[in-house]
Amino acid sequence: IKMAGDSRFPDVDTDGSEKNEEAEIVVNVGGVRQVFYGGNLNQYPETRLAELINCLSGGYDSIFSLCDDYDPGKREFYFDRDPDAFKCIIDVYYFGEIHMKKGICPICFKNEMEFWKVDLKFLDDCCKTHLSEKKEELEEIARRVQLILDDLGVDASESRWKRCQKYIWKFLEKPESSYPARVIAVLSFLFILISSIVMCVGTIPDLQVVDAEGNRMEHPTLDSIETACIGWFTMEYVLRLISSPNKLHFALSFMNIVDVLAILPFYVSLTLTHLGAKLMELSNVQQAVQALRIMRIARIFKLARHSSGLQTLTYALKRSFKELGLLLMYLAVGIFVFSALGYTMEQSHPETLFKSIPQSFWWAIITMTTVGYGDIYPKTTLGKLNAAISFLCGVIAIALPIHPIINNFVRYYNKQRVLETAAKHELELMELNSAEGKAASLKSELEDLAREGKEGPFYSSRLKVSHSDTFIHLLSEEKHYRTRLQSCK
């Protein structure tokens, strides 16, 4: 069909090709019609729209390899794609860059760009940030789902020792895996609290005892409780190390280094107490033991292993290094300026407490942080005015970076909750698809049995076995369905 008098659109001609810069093509994407000129499209000849200009000479096979449908009467190409994403993508032909509209899924937009054969380098940097964040989220969801599947799946080809390692690792590292694992996690948490309380109570003079040399030492009962806690920590660490799938990564992990620092002082102190006296003086041994015993405060950081709130706080502080750096810079500048002014203004007073500028740093620190111990204070009028300005500037300097730090904390906490929900939803989808596959297979078997006339006890047993099978074991098998996570990827 050819429209008379209309030469804007070339006909389907297998003998020639149309490469006129003034050629036009009409594209219909999801019901939205757009007219493009060849001069604009040929700037990026590798894109799908640019290929449409030259596909008419290749016949209908060439046309339908690029679009979903073609109307030769209207000379219109049809695409069953997202029109909102398409409106953003065509900006590359006019502005040389692409901005993603708010509300469009970054992964879906990336898939649209790949369909239209537009390189990701044309995507603006701000939009690339959203895309990378979404990729990280999907990778995290996939990792969590895979971890759950690995925990639930059982590989019959593995040796008994490997299966035992997996069980111990899951038992100690994943409290949500079973009720006994939750009990062990609670016990570990209680041992950390008891050990920390014993460390604090042991310093109370009324609860200490005097040894033969007249030195104060912890009560034997508290010492026994401390030994029991260290025994628990040691056993827990050794079992986790033995069952760890990657022992080097396990040993270099921050939380496991904290565990070692919490355990090691006890054994070093024990060694120095029993063997060090033969190698050095008793006073030196006692000083070394006291220095090591103070390292027991590291065990309080073990609480982060059992507290998602502490983990979120740690991550928020890690992501807020820039804001914390700004805070320290503001305070450092203010401390230097106001301490120098305070020292200069207080020199005229005969009873001045500002002996030097470095000594004034202490006054500036406690003033700008609004602590105000009162051990050093100005006595002149100008000095008091300087102090008033310093603590007002300190309040402003501390308040400015607080909001971004709080936002980082809330954002990460909400993100973790969303990822946990998404991982659970992904497993539910996989189980649902697996159940539908089993139901279809069961229906086919029942129809075959009905046709063959095999009803009775055998029929009932087959039905019972099919319903007693778990769906989760089928998740590791190859499937022909696509989950939401796979579709986004």
C-alpha positions as CSV (number, residue, x, y, z in Angstrom):
1,I,0.0,0.0,0.0
2,K,1.4,3.4,-1.0
3,M,0.1,6.8,-0.1
4,A,-0.1,8.9,-3.2
5,G,1.7,12.2,-3.2
6,D,3.4,11.5,0.1
7,S,7.2,11.1,-0.4
8,R,8.2,11.7,3.2
9,F,8.5,8.0,3.9
10,P,10.4,5.6,1.7
11,D,8.8,2.4,0.5
12,V,9.9,-1.0,1.3
13,D,12.4,-1.6,-1.4
14,T,14.7,-4.6,-1.5
15,D,16.9,-3.2,-4.2
16,G,17.9,0.2,-2.7
17,S,18.5,1.9,0.5
18,E,17.4,5.3,1.9
19,K,20.0,7.3,3.6
20,N,18.6,10.8,3.1
21,E,19.3,13.1,5.9
22,E,15.9,14.6,5.4
23,A,14.1,11.3,5.7
24,E,11.5,10.9,8.4
25,I,10.3,7.9,10.4
26,V,7.2,7.7,12.6
27,V,7.6,5.6,15.8
28,N,4.7,4.5,18.0
29,V,5.9,3.5,21.4
30,G,3.1,2.3,23.7
31,G,0.5,4.5,21.9
32,V,2.7,7.6,21.9
33,R,3.7,8.7,18.3
34,Q,7.0,10.5,17.6
35,V,8.4,11.8,14.3
36,F,12.2,11.7,13.9
37,Y,14.4,13.1,11.2
38,G,17.3,11.1,9.8
39,G,19.8,13.9,10.4
40,N,19.3,13.6,14.2
41,L,19.2,9.8,14.3
42,N,22.3,9.3,12.2
43,Q,24.4,11.0,14.9
44,Y,24.3,7.7,16.6
45,P,24.1,5.1,13.8
46,E,24.4,2.1,16.1
47,T,21.1,2.8,17.9
48,R,17.9,1.0,17.0
49,L,16.1,4.2,15.8
50,A,19.0,4.9,13.4
51,E,18.8,1.4,12.1
52,L,15.1,1.9,11.3
53,I,16.0,4.4,8.6
54,N,18.1,1.9,6.7
55,C,16.0,-1.2,7.4
56,L,13.3,-0.5,4.7
57,S,15.7,-1.6,2.0
58,G,16.1,-4.9,3.6
59,G,12.5,-6.0,3.3
60,Y,10.0,-7.0,6.0
61,D,12.4,-9.5,7.6
62,S,14.8,-6.6,8.4
63,I,11.9,-4.4,9.6
64,F,10.4,-6.9,12.0
65,S,13.8,-7.8,13.4
66,L,13.9,-4.2,14.8
67,C,10.2,-3.5,15.7
68,D,7.1,-5.3,17.0
69,D,4.9,-4.2,14.1
70,Y,4.9,-2.0,11.0
71,D,2.1,-0.3,9.1
72,P,3.2,0.3,5.5
73,G,0.1,2.5,4.9
74,K,1.0,5.0,7.6
75,R,4.7,4.1,7.4
76,E,4.7,3.7,11.2
77,F,6.8,1.5,13.4
78,Y,5.2,0.0,16.5
79,F,7.0,-0.9,19.7
80,D,5.4,-2.4,22.8
81,R,7.8,-0.6,25.2
82,D,7.5,1.9,28.1
83,P,6.6,5.3,26.6
84,D,7.8,7.2,29.6
85,A,11.3,5.7,29.5
86,F,11.3,6.3,25.7
87,K,10.7,10.0,26.2
88,C,13.8,10.2,28.3
89,I,15.9,8.1,26.0
90,I,15.3,10.2,22.9
91,D,16.9,13.1,24.6
92,V,20.3,11.7,23.5
93,Y,19.5,12.7,19.9
94,Y,18.8,16.3,20.8
95,F,21.0,17.0,23.9
96,G,23.6,14.3,23.9
97,E,22.7,13.0,27.4
98,I,19.9,11.3,29.1
99,H,18.2,12.1,32.4
100,M,16.0,9.5,34.1
101,K,12.7,10.7,35.3
102,K,11.7,10.3,38.9
103,G,9.6,7.2,39.6
104,I,11.1,5.0,36.9
105,C,12.9,1.9,38.1
106,P,16.6,2.3,37.3
107,I,17.0,-1.3,36.3
108,C,14.0,-1.2,34.0
109,F,15.4,2.0,32.5
110,K,18.7,0.3,31.9
111,N,16.9,-2.5,30.1
112,E,15.1,0.0,28.0
113,M,18.4,1.7,27.0
114,E,19.8,-1.7,26.1
115,F,16.8,-2.4,23.9
116,W,17.1,0.9,22.1
117,K,20.9,0.2,21.8
118,V,21.8,3.4,23.6
119,D,25.1,3.2,25.5
120,L,25.0,3.8,29.2
121,K,27.8,6.4,28.9
122,F,25.1,8.9,27.8
123,L,23.3,8.5,31.1
124,D,23.9,11.5,33.4
125,D,26.2,10.9,36.4
126,C,23.4,11.6,38.9
127,C,21.2,8.9,37.3
128,K,24.2,6.5,37.2
129,T,24.4,6.9,41.0
130,H,20.7,5.7,41.3
131,L,21.4,2.8,39.0
132,S,24.5,1.7,40.9
133,E,22.6,1.9,44.2
134,K,19.8,-0.2,42.7
135,K,22.3,-2.8,41.4
136,E,23.8,-3.0,44.8
137,E,20.4,-3.6,46.4
138,L,19.6,-6.3,43.9
139,E,23.0,-8.0,44.5
140,E,22.4,-7.8,48.2
141,I,18.9,-9.4,47.8
142,A,20.4,-12.1,45.6
143,R,23.1,-12.7,48.1
144,R,20.7,-13.0,51.0
145,V,18.4,-15.3,49.1
146,Q,21.4,-17.5,48.1
147,L,22.5,-17.7,51.7
148,I,19.1,-18.8,52.8
149,L,18.9,-21.4,50.0
150,D,22.4,-22.7,50.8
151,D,21.3,-23.1,54.4
152,L,18.2,-25.0,53.5
153,G,19.7,-27.1,50.8
154,V,21.5,-30.3,51.5
155,D,24.2,-31.6,49.1
156,A,24.3,-35.4,49.4
157,S,27.7,-35.5,47.7
158,E,29.4,-33.6,50.5
159,S,31.2,-35.5,53.2
160,R,29.9,-35.8,56.7
161,W,32.6,-33.4,58.0
162,K,31.5,-30.7,55.5
163,R,27.9,-31.1,56.5
164,C,28.9,-30.9,60.2
165,Q,30.8,-27.7,59.5
166,K,27.8,-26.2,57.8
167,Y,25.6,-27.1,60.7
168,I,28.0,-25.6,63.3
169,W,28.4,-22.4,61.2
170,K,24.7,-22.0,60.8
171,F,24.2,-22.8,64.5
172,L,26.6,-20.2,65.7
173,E,26.4,-17.4,63.1
174,K,22.7,-17.5,62.1
175,P,20.3,-17.2,65.1
176,E,17.3,-17.0,62.9
177,S,17.9,-20.5,61.4
178,S,16.5,-22.5,64.4
179,Y,15.3,-22.2,67.9
180,P,18.5,-23.8,69.5
181,A,20.5,-21.2,67.5
182,R,18.5,-18.4,69.0
183,V,19.1,-19.8,72.5
184,I,22.9,-19.9,71.8
185,A,22.8,-16.3,70.6
186,V,20.9,-15.2,73.8
187,L,23.4,-17.1,76.0
188,S,26.3,-15.4,74.2
189,F,24.7,-12.1,74.7
190,L,24.3,-12.8,78.4
191,F,27.9,-13.9,78.8
192,I,29.0,-10.6,77.3
193,L,26.9,-8.6,79.7
194,I,28.0,-10.7,82.7
195,S,31.6,-10.4,81.8
196,S,31.3,-6.6,81.4
197,I,29.5,-6.3,84.7
198,V,32.1,-8.4,86.5
199,M,34.9,-6.2,85.0
200,C,33.2,-3.1,86.5
201,V,32.2,-4.6,89.8
202,G,35.7,-6.0,90.3
203,T,37.1,-2.5,90.6
204,I,34.9,-1.6,93.7
205,P,37.4,-1.5,96.7
206,D,34.8,-3.0,99.1
207,L,34.6,-6.1,96.9
208,Q,38.3,-6.6,96.5
209,V,40.5,-8.8,98.7
210,V,44.1,-8.3,99.8
211,D,46.8,-10.8,98.9
212,A,49.8,-11.9,100.9
213,E,51.9,-9.0,99.7
214,G,49.2,-6.4,100.7
215,N,48.0,-5.7,97.1
216,R,44.4,-5.5,96.3
217,M,43.0,-8.0,93.8
218,E,39.6,-9.1,92.5
219,H,37.4,-11.3,94.6
220,P,38.0,-15.0,93.8
221,T,34.3,-15.5,93.0
222,L,34.4,-12.7,90.4
223,D,37.6,-14.2,89.1
224,S,35.9,-17.5,88.6
225,I,33.0,-15.9,86.8
226,E,35.5,-14.1,84.6
227,T,37.2,-17.4,83.8
228,A,33.9,-19.1,82.9
229,C,33.0,-16.2,80.5
230,I,36.4,-16.4,78.9
231,G,36.0,-20.1,78.5
232,W,32.7,-19.6,76.7
233,F,34.2,-16.9,74.4
234,T,37.2,-19.1,73.6
235,M,35.0,-22.2,72.8
236,E,32.7,-20.0,70.6
237,Y,35.6,-18.5,68.7
238,V,37.3,-21.8,68.1
239,L,34.2,-23.5,66.8
240,R,33.4,-20.6,64.5
241,L,36.9,-20.6,63.2
242,I,36.9,-24.4,62.5
243,S,33.5,-24.2,60.8
244,S,34.2,-21.1,58.8
245,P,34.1,-21.6,55.0
246,N,36.8,-19.0,54.5
247,K,39.2,-19.0,57.4
248,L,41.4,-16.1,56.2
249,H,38.5,-13.8,55.7
250,F,37.1,-14.9,59.1
251,A,40.4,-14.1,60.9
252,L,40.7,-10.7,59.3
253,S,37.1,-9.7,59.9
254,F,36.8,-6.6,62.2
255,M,34.4,-8.3,64.7
256,N,36.5,-11.4,64.9
257,I,39.6,-9.3,65.6
258,V,37.5,-7.7,68.4
259,D,36.8,-11.2,69.7
260,V,40.5,-12.0,69.8
261,L,41.3,-8.8,71.6
262,A,38.7,-9.6,74.2
263,I,40.0,-13.1,74.8
264,L,43.8,-12.7,74.4
265,P,44.5,-10.5,77.5
266,F,43.2,-13.2,79.8
267,Y,45.7,-15.8,78.5
268,V,48.6,-13.3,78.3
269,S,47.9,-12.2,81.9
270,L,47.7,-15.8,83.0
271,T,51.0,-16.6,81.3
272,L,52.7,-13.6,82.8
273,T,51.4,-14.3,86.3
274,H,52.7,-17.9,86.3
275,L,55.8,-17.7,84.1
276,G,56.7,-14.0,84.0
277,A,57.9,-13.8,87.6
278,K,60.8,-16.0,86.7
279,L,61.9,-13.7,83.9
280,M,61.3,-10.2,85.4
281,E,60.5,-8.5,88.6
282,L,57.2,-9.0,90.3
283,S,56.3,-5.3,90.1
284,N,56.8,-5.3,86.4
285,V,54.7,-8.4,86.0
286,Q,51.8,-6.8,88.0
287,Q,52.0,-3.6,85.9
288,A,51.9,-5.6,82.7
289,V,48.9,-7.6,83.9
290,Q,47.0,-4.4,84.9
291,A,47.7,-2.9,81.5
292,L,46.4,-6.1,79.8
293,R,43.4,-6.4,82.0
294,I,42.2,-2.9,80.9
295,M,42.0,-4.4,77.3
296,R,39.0,-6.3,78.5
297,I,36.8,-3.3,77.6
298,A,37.1,-4.6,74.0
299,R,34.5,-7.3,74.8
300,I,31.8,-4.7,75.0
301,F,32.1,-4.3,71.2
302,K,31.0,-8.0,70.9
303,L,27.5,-6.7,71.5
304,A,27.5,-5.4,68.0
305,R,27.4,-9.0,66.7
306,H,24.0,-9.4,68.3
307,S,22.6,-5.9,67.8
308,S,21.4,-4.7,64.5
309,G,21.2,-1.2,65.9
310,L,24.9,-1.0,66.8
311,Q,25.7,-2.4,63.3
312,T,23.6,0.3,61.7
313,L,25.2,3.0,63.9
314,T,28.7,1.8,62.8
315,Y,27.7,1.9,59.2
316,A,26.2,5.3,59.5
317,L,29.4,6.7,61.1
318,K,31.4,5.0,58.4
319,R,29.3,6.7,55.7
320,S,29.5,10.0,57.6
321,F,33.2,10.5,57.5
322,K,32.9,13.6,55.4
323,E,30.4,15.2,57.8
324,L,32.5,14.2,60.8
325,G,35.6,15.6,59.2
326,L,33.7,18.9,58.7
327,L,32.7,18.9,62.3
328,L,36.3,18.3,63.5
329,M,37.6,21.0,61.1
330,Y,35.0,23.6,62.4
331,L,35.9,22.8,66.0
332,A,39.7,22.8,65.3
333,V,39.5,26.3,63.7
334,G,37.3,27.6,66.5
335,I,39.4,26.1,69.2
336,F,42.6,27.7,67.8
337,V,41.0,31.1,67.3
338,F,39.1,31.4,70.6
339,S,42.0,30.0,72.7
340,A,44.4,32.5,71.2
341,L,41.9,35.4,71.8
342,G,41.2,34.2,75.3
343,Y,44.9,34.0,76.1
344,T,45.5,37.5,74.7
345,M,42.5,39.1,76.6
346,E,43.3,37.5,79.9
347,Q,46.9,38.5,80.1
348,S,46.0,41.9,81.7
349,H,44.4,40.2,84.7
350,P,46.8,39.5,87.6
351,E,45.1,36.2,88.5
352,T,44.7,34.9,85.0
353,L,44.2,31.1,84.5
354,F,45.3,31.3,80.9
355,K,49.1,30.6,81.2
356,S,49.7,29.7,77.5
357,I,47.8,29.2,74.2
358,P,48.2,25.4,74.3
359,Q,46.8,25.4,77.9
360,S,43.9,27.5,76.6
361,F,43.1,24.7,74.1
362,W,41.5,22.8,76.9
363,W,39.3,25.7,77.9
364,A,38.3,26.2,74.3
365,I,37.4,22.6,73.9
366,I,35.2,22.3,76.9
367,T,33.6,25.7,76.1
368,M,32.8,25.0,72.4
369,T,31.4,21.6,73.3
370,T,29.2,23.2,76.0
371,V,30.7,21.0,78.8
372,G,32.2,23.8,80.9
373,Y,34.0,22.1,83.8
374,G,34.9,25.5,85.3
375,D,38.5,24.6,86.1
376,I,39.6,27.4,83.7
377,Y,37.4,30.4,83.2
378,P,37.9,34.0,82.0
379,K,37.9,36.9,84.5
380,T,38.0,40.0,82.3
381,T,35.0,41.4,80.5
382,L,36.5,40.9,77.0
383,G,37.4,37.3,78.0
384,K,33.8,36.6,79.1
385,L,32.5,38.1,75.8
386,N,35.0,35.9,73.9
387,A,33.7,32.9,75.9
388,A,30.1,33.7,75.1
389,I,30.8,33.9,71.4
390,S,32.9,30.7,71.5
391,F,30.2,28.5,72.9
392,L,27.6,30.0,70.6
393,C,29.8,29.2,67.6
394,G,30.5,25.7,69.1
395,V,26.7,25.0,69.2
396,I,26.3,26.0,65.6
397,A,29.4,24.0,64.5
398,I,28.2,20.8,66.2
399,A,24.6,21.2,65.0
400,L,25.4,21.7,61.3
401,P,26.6,18.1,60.4
402,I,24.2,16.3,62.8
403,H,21.3,16.2,60.3
404,P,23.2,14.4,57.5
405,I,24.6,11.9,60.0
406,I,21.1,11.1,61.3
407,N,19.8,10.8,57.7
408,N,22.6,8.3,57.0
409,F,21.5,6.3,60.0
410,V,17.8,6.3,59.1
411,R,18.5,5.6,55.4
412,Y,20.6,2.6,56.2
413,Y,18.3,1.2,58.8
414,N,15.3,1.5,56.5
415,K,17.3,0.0,53.6
416,Q,18.2,-3.0,55.7
417,R,14.5,-3.6,56.6
418,V,13.5,-3.2,52.9
419,L,16.2,-5.7,51.8
420,E,15.1,-8.2,54.4
421,T,11.5,-7.9,53.3
422,A,12.5,-8.2,49.6
423,A,14.5,-11.3,50.3
424,K,11.6,-12.9,52.1
425,H,9.3,-11.9,49.3
426,E,11.7,-13.3,46.7
427,L,11.7,-16.7,48.5
428,E,7.9,-16.6,48.7
429,L,7.7,-16.0,44.9
430,M,10.1,-18.9,44.3
431,E,8.2,-21.2,46.6
432,L,4.9,-20.2,44.9
433,N,6.3,-20.8,41.4
434,S,7.7,-24.1,42.6
435,A,4.4,-25.0,44.1
436,E,2.6,-24.2,40.9
437,G,5.1,-26.4,39.0
438,K,4.5,-29.3,41.4
439,A,0.7,-28.8,41.2
440,A,0.9,-28.9,37.4
441,S,3.0,-32.1,37.6
442,L,0.7,-33.6,40.1
443,K,-2.3,-32.8,38.0
444,S,-0.7,-34.5,35.0
445,E,0.1,-37.5,37.0
446,L,-3.4,-37.8,38.4
447,E,-4.8,-37.5,34.9
448,D,-2.5,-40.3,33.7
449,L,-3.5,-42.4,36.7
450,A,-7.2,-41.8,36.1
451,R,-6.8,-42.7,32.4
452,E,-5.0,-45.9,33.4
453,G,-7.6,-46.7,36.0
454,K,-5.0,-46.8,38.8
455,E,-7.1,-45.7,41.8
456,G,-7.1,-46.9,45.4
457,P,-4.3,-47.2,47.9
458,F,-1.6,-46.4,45.4
459,Y,-3.4,-43.3,44.3
460,S,-3.7,-42.1,47.9
461,S,0.0,-42.8,48.6
462,R,1.1,-40.9,45.6
463,L,-1.0,-37.9,46.6
464,K,0.3,-38.0,50.1
465,V,3.9,-38.1,49.0
466,S,3.4,-35.2,46.6
467,H,2.0,-33.0,49.4
468,S,4.7,-34.0,51.9
469,D,7.5,-32.9,49.6
470,T,9.1,-29.6,50.5
471,F,9.3,-26.9,47.8
472,I,12.5,-25.4,48.9
473,H,14.7,-28.3,47.5
474,L,13.4,-27.5,44.0
475,L,14.7,-24.0,44.1
476,S,18.2,-25.1,43.2
477,E,17.0,-26.8,40.1
478,E,16.7,-25.1,36.7
479,K,13.3,-23.5,36.1
480,H,11.6,-22.0,33.2
481,Y,9.9,-19.2,35.1
482,R,11.4,-15.8,36.0
483,T,11.1,-14.3,39.5
484,R,10.9,-10.6,40.1
485,L,14.6,-10.4,41.0
486,Q,15.6,-12.2,37.8
487,S,13.4,-9.9,35.7
488,C,15.0,-6.8,37.2
489,K,18.4,-8.2,36.5
